[in-house]
């Protein structure tokens, strides 16, 4: 009981200090194992890339066991690069340029699977993310199919609308769930219930992330609200983009899509007792997803509400608290 009370007294500043100390773990681990300077650079580069473009997942990855952290950052950095290739994170690439970039990353997967042989593609060793991915594949057995899904799913044109909620869920599964499956594989866990939890959590995280991107969407991009939902409530894409606070039709559309994400989140958490502790650490991404969906509910599903646009300052504390009790 005394230890629990001491944990309760942890300030947000204390949690952030823990986070900062964890962020240095890759460098320390590299030195202890006498990694080459290029290896340390690659590990730190991947960590920095995830911190810049995927901050919430950066925080949850810091709380993974030390032996898994470097691998997780390599996989998440690869996912960030693939997402940026098609204009993720607020920018839109030209269609032909996006295809060329995706082909580069798709072809690089096979190069990385050629292991650490001197004859493997020289550009792999020159690209820090690919070098880290190659290192990961040399240390752990991962499914090439999941890596390829991260790329092929992004081939979907930004102007192509989702026809149904099922199609939206499939897209989230191919992107977000595939990444969770890879990190679970890297942890050495092989369990059907864990795979089910990863699939549900990835769908929840993917849908929530796509909702968060709507206020940043340009007129040439299709929003993630499926056409069947728009037709059901008689709402146009233009009205979704405007997100007027008094538009009840828009509120109903966002509510329906957010409810789908929340359903998958609940299903993932229902499987928690059957998930090993190491996998629960991987599924800490559920904390940020849950936080956003709750803020969205409090804002009456208004995507442009300040609560839904600003960074969650309490996330480091909530992540640490969940991690402490082996929950997600």
C-alpha positions as CSV (number, residue, x, y, z in Angstrom):
1,X,0.0,0.0,0.0
2,X,2.9,2.4,0.8
3,X,4.4,1.8,-2.6
4,X,1.0,2.6,-4.3
5,X,0.7,5.8,-2.4
6,X,4.2,6.8,-3.4
7,X,3.3,6.1,-7.1
8,X,0.2,8.3,-6.7
9,X,2.4,11.1,-5.6
10,X,4.3,11.2,-8.9
11,X,3.9,14.6,-10.5
12,X,3.6,15.1,-14.2
13,X,7.1,16.5,-14.2
14,X,8.3,13.2,-12.6
15,X,6.6,11.2,-15.4
16,X,8.2,13.4,-18.0
17,X,11.6,12.9,-16.4
18,X,11.0,9.2,-16.6
19,X,10.1,9.6,-20.3
20,X,13.2,11.6,-20.9
21,X,15.4,9.0,-19.2
22,X,13.7,6.3,-21.3
23,X,14.4,8.2,-24.5
24,X,18.1,7.9,-23.9
25,X,17.9,4.1,-23.5
26,X,18.6,3.4,-27.1
27,X,21.9,5.3,-27.0
28,X,22.9,3.6,-23.7
29,X,22.0,0.2,-25.0
30,X,24.0,0.8,-28.1
31,X,27.1,1.8,-26.2
32,X,26.8,-1.1,-23.8
33,X,26.7,-3.5,-26.8
34,X,29.5,-1.6,-28.5
35,X,27.4,-0.8,-31.6
36,X,29.0,1.0,-34.4
37,X,28.6,4.7,-34.6
38,X,26.3,4.3,-37.7
39,X,24.1,1.9,-35.7
40,X,23.7,4.4,-32.9
41,X,22.9,7.1,-35.5
42,X,20.2,4.8,-37.1
43,X,18.6,4.0,-33.8
44,X,18.5,7.6,-32.8
45,X,17.3,8.7,-36.2
46,X,14.3,6.3,-36.1
47,X,13.5,7.5,-32.5
48,X,13.6,11.1,-33.6
49,X,11.5,10.5,-36.7
50,X,8.8,8.9,-34.6
51,X,9.0,11.6,-32.0
52,X,8.5,14.3,-34.6
53,X,5.7,12.7,-36.7
54,X,4.0,10.2,-34.4
55,X,4.4,11.6,-30.9
56,X,1.7,9.7,-29.1
57,X,3.1,6.4,-30.3
58,X,6.6,7.6,-29.5
59,X,5.6,8.0,-25.8
60,X,4.0,4.5,-25.7
61,X,7.0,2.9,-27.4
62,X,9.3,4.4,-24.7
63,X,7.6,2.2,-22.2
64,X,8.3,-1.0,-24.0
65,X,10.9,-3.5,-22.6
66,X,14.4,-2.3,-23.5
67,X,15.1,-5.4,-25.7
68,X,12.0,-4.6,-27.8
69,X,12.2,-0.8,-27.9
70,X,14.8,-0.5,-30.7
71,X,12.9,-2.9,-33.0
72,X,9.6,-1.1,-32.3
73,X,11.1,2.3,-33.2
74,X,12.5,0.8,-36.4
75,X,9.1,-0.5,-37.5
76,X,7.3,2.7,-36.5
77,X,9.9,4.8,-38.3
78,X,9.4,2.7,-41.5
79,X,5.6,3.3,-41.1
80,X,6.2,7.0,-40.8
81,X,8.3,7.1,-43.9
82,X,5.7,5.2,-45.9
83,X,2.9,7.5,-44.6
84,X,5.0,10.6,-45.6
85,X,5.5,9.2,-49.1
86,X,1.8,9.7,-49.8
87,X,1.5,13.0,-48.0
88,X,0.6,11.9,-44.5
89,X,1.0,14.2,-41.6
90,X,-0.6,17.3,-43.2
91,X,0.9,17.3,-46.7
92,X,-0.4,15.9,-50.0
93,X,2.0,14.5,-52.6
94,X,1.5,14.4,-56.4
95,X,0.0,11.1,-57.4
96,X,2.8,10.0,-59.7
97,X,5.4,11.1,-57.1
98,X,3.6,9.2,-54.4
99,X,3.6,6.0,-56.5
100,X,7.3,6.3,-57.1
101,X,8.0,6.8,-53.4
102,X,5.8,3.8,-52.5
103,X,7.5,1.6,-55.0
104,X,10.9,2.5,-53.4
105,X,9.7,1.5,-50.0
106,X,8.0,-1.6,-51.3
107,X,11.1,-2.8,-53.1
108,X,13.2,-1.9,-50.1
109,X,11.4,-4.5,-48.0
110,X,12.9,-7.3,-50.2
111,X,16.3,-5.7,-50.0
112,X,16.1,-5.7,-46.2
113,X,15.1,-9.3,-46.1
114,X,18.3,-10.2,-47.9
115,X,19.8,-10.0,-44.4
116,X,23.1,-8.3,-43.6
117,X,25.1,-9.8,-46.4
118,X,27.6,-7.4,-48.0
119,X,26.0,-7.9,-51.4
120,X,22.6,-6.6,-50.2
121,X,21.5,-3.3,-51.7
122,X,24.0,-0.5,-50.9
123,X,21.2,2.1,-50.6
124,X,19.8,0.1,-47.7
125,X,22.9,0.8,-45.7
126,X,22.8,4.5,-46.7
127,X,19.2,5.0,-45.5
128,X,19.1,5.0,-41.7
129,X,15.5,3.7,-41.4
130,X,16.1,0.8,-43.8
131,X,19.4,0.0,-42.1
132,X,17.6,-0.3,-38.8
133,X,14.8,-2.4,-40.4
134,X,17.5,-4.7,-41.9
135,X,19.1,-5.0,-38.4
136,X,15.7,-5.9,-37.0
137,X,15.0,-8.5,-39.6
138,X,18.4,-10.0,-38.9
139,X,17.6,-10.4,-35.2
140,X,13.9,-11.3,-35.3
141,X,11.6,-13.3,-37.5
142,X,8.9,-11.0,-39.0
143,X,6.1,-11.6,-41.5
144,X,6.9,-9.9,-44.8
145,X,3.2,-9.7,-45.6
146,X,2.5,-7.2,-42.8
147,X,5.4,-5.0,-43.9
148,X,4.0,-5.0,-47.5
149,X,0.5,-4.2,-46.3
150,X,1.9,-1.0,-44.7
151,X,2.9,0.1,-48.2
152,X,0.1,-1.4,-50.5
153,X,-2.7,0.0,-48.3
154,X,-1.3,3.5,-48.9
155,X,-1.7,3.1,-52.7
156,X,-5.3,4.1,-52.2
157,X,-5.8,7.5,-53.9
158,X,-6.5,10.3,-51.5
159,X,-9.5,11.3,-53.7
160,X,-11.1,7.9,-53.3
161,X,-13.9,7.9,-50.8
162,X,-14.7,5.0,-48.5
163,X,-17.9,3.3,-49.5
164,X,-18.8,1.8,-46.2
165,X,-17.7,1.5,-42.6
166,X,-16.5,-2.0,-43.4
167,X,-14.2,-0.7,-46.0
168,X,-12.9,2.0,-43.6
169,X,-12.2,-0.7,-41.0
170,X,-10.3,-2.8,-43.6
171,X,-8.1,0.1,-44.4
172,X,-7.3,0.7,-40.7
173,X,-6.6,-3.0,-40.3
174,X,-4.1,-3.0,-43.2
175,X,-2.2,0.0,-41.8
176,X,-2.5,0.3,-38.0
177,X,-3.2,-3.3,-37.1
178,X,-0.5,-4.6,-39.4
179,X,2.1,-2.5,-37.5
180,X,0.8,-3.9,-34.1
181,X,1.1,-7.4,-35.5
182,X,4.7,-6.8,-36.5
183,X,5.7,-5.5,-33.0
184,X,3.8,-8.4,-31.4
185,X,5.8,-10.8,-33.6
186,X,9.0,-9.1,-32.6
187,X,8.2,-9.7,-29.0
188,X,8.0,-13.4,-29.6
189,X,4.3,-13.7,-28.6
190,X,2.4,-16.2,-30.8
191,X,-1.2,-16.3,-29.6
192,X,-4.6,-16.1,-31.5
193,X,-6.3,-13.9,-28.8
194,X,-3.4,-11.4,-28.9
195,X,-3.8,-11.3,-32.7
196,X,-7.5,-10.6,-32.3
197,X,-6.8,-7.8,-29.8
198,X,-4.2,-6.3,-32.1
199,X,-6.7,-6.3,-35.0
200,X,-9.4,-4.6,-33.0
201,X,-7.0,-2.1,-31.5
202,X,-5.5,-1.2,-34.8
203,X,-8.9,-0.6,-36.3
204,X,-9.9,1.6,-33.4
205,X,-6.6,3.6,-33.6
206,X,-6.8,3.9,-37.4
207,X,-10.4,5.2,-37.4
208,X,-9.6,7.7,-34.6
209,X,-6.5,8.9,-36.4
210,X,-8.4,9.4,-39.7
211,X,-11.1,11.4,-37.8
212,X,-8.4,13.6,-36.3
213,X,-7.0,14.3,-39.8
214,X,-10.3,15.7,-41.1
215,X,-9.7,19.3,-39.9
216,X,-6.4,19.2,-41.8
217,X,-7.8,17.7,-45.0
218,X,-7.7,19.8,-48.2
219,X,-10.6,20.1,-50.7
220,X,-9.0,17.6,-53.0
221,X,-8.9,14.9,-50.4
222,X,-11.7,12.6,-49.4
223,X,-12.6,12.5,-45.8
224,X,-12.8,9.2,-43.9
225,X,-16.6,9.4,-43.2
226,X,-18.0,6.6,-45.5
227,X,-20.4,7.5,-48.2
228,X,-23.1,5.2,-46.7
229,X,-22.9,7.3,-43.5
230,X,-23.1,10.6,-45.4
231,X,-26.1,9.4,-47.4
232,X,-27.9,8.0,-44.3
233,X,-27.8,11.4,-42.6
234,X,-28.1,13.5,-45.7
235,X,-24.8,15.3,-45.2
236,X,-22.2,16.4,-47.8
237,X,-18.4,16.2,-47.5
238,X,-18.3,20.0,-47.6
239,X,-20.4,20.2,-44.4
240,X,-18.1,17.7,-42.7
241,X,-15.1,19.9,-43.6
242,X,-16.9,23.0,-42.3
243,X,-17.9,21.2,-39.1
244,X,-20.3,23.9,-37.9
245,X,-21.0,23.5,-34.2
246,X,-24.8,23.6,-34.7
247,X,-24.9,21.1,-37.6
248,X,-26.7,18.1,-36.1
249,X,-26.3,16.0,-39.3
250,X,-22.5,16.3,-39.1
251,X,-22.6,15.5,-35.4
252,X,-24.5,12.3,-36.2
253,X,-22.0,11.3,-38.9
254,X,-19.0,11.8,-36.7
255,X,-20.8,10.0,-33.8
256,X,-21.4,6.9,-36.0
257,X,-17.8,6.7,-37.1
258,X,-16.4,7.4,-33.7
259,X,-18.7,4.7,-32.2
260,X,-17.2,2.1,-34.6
261,X,-13.8,3.0,-33.3
262,X,-15.0,2.8,-29.7
263,X,-16.6,-0.6,-30.3
264,X,-13.3,-2.0,-31.5
265,X,-11.4,-0.4,-28.6
266,X,-13.8,-2.1,-26.1
267,X,-13.4,-5.5,-27.9
268,X,-9.6,-5.1,-27.7
269,X,-9.8,-4.4,-23.9
270,X,-12.2,-7.3,-23.3
271,X,-9.4,-9.6,-24.4
272,X,-7.0,-8.0,-21.9
273,X,-7.0,-10.9,-19.4
274,X,-5.8,-13.3,-22.1
275,X,-3.0,-11.0,-23.3
276,X,0.5,-11.5,-21.9
277,X,2.1,-8.6,-20.1
278,X,4.7,-7.8,-22.8
279,X,1.9,-7.5,-25.4
280,X,-0.1,-5.3,-23.0
281,X,2.9,-2.9,-23.2
282,X,2.6,-2.9,-27.0
283,X,-1.1,-2.2,-26.7
284,X,-0.5,1.0,-24.7
285,X,-1.4,2.8,-27.9
286,X,-5.0,2.3,-26.8
287,X,-4.6,4.9,-24.1
288,X,-4.2,7.8,-26.6
289,X,-7.0,6.5,-28.8
290,X,-9.3,6.3,-25.8
291,X,-8.3,9.8,-24.7
292,X,-9.1,11.3,-28.1
293,X,-12.5,9.5,-28.4
294,X,-13.4,10.7,-24.9
295,X,-12.4,14.4,-25.7
296,X,-14.5,14.1,-28.9
297,X,-17.5,12.9,-26.9
298,X,-17.1,15.8,-24.5
299,X,-17.0,18.2,-27.5
300,X,-20.3,16.7,-28.8
301,X,-18.3,15.2,-31.7
302,X,-17.2,18.6,-33.0
303,X,-13.9,17.8,-34.7
304,X,-12.7,21.4,-34.7
305,X,-13.2,21.9,-31.0
306,X,-10.0,23.0,-29.2
307,X,-10.1,19.9,-27.0
308,X,-9.8,17.7,-30.1
309,X,-7.1,19.7,-31.7
310,X,-4.6,20.3,-29.0
311,X,-2.1,17.7,-27.7
312,X,-3.1,15.7,-24.6
313,X,-0.8,17.0,-21.8
314,X,-1.9,14.3,-19.5
315,X,-1.0,11.4,-21.8
316,X,2.5,10.8,-20.4
317,X,1.0,10.4,-16.9
318,X,-1.9,8.1,-18.0
319,X,0.5,6.0,-20.1
320,X,2.8,5.5,-17.1
321,X,-0.1,4.7,-14.8
322,X,-1.5,2.1,-17.2
323,X,2.0,0.6,-17.7
324,X,2.5,0.4,-14.0
325,X,-0.5,-1.9,-13.6
326,X,0.1,-3.8,-16.8
327,X,-3.1,-2.5,-18.5
328,X,-4.0,-0.8,-21.7
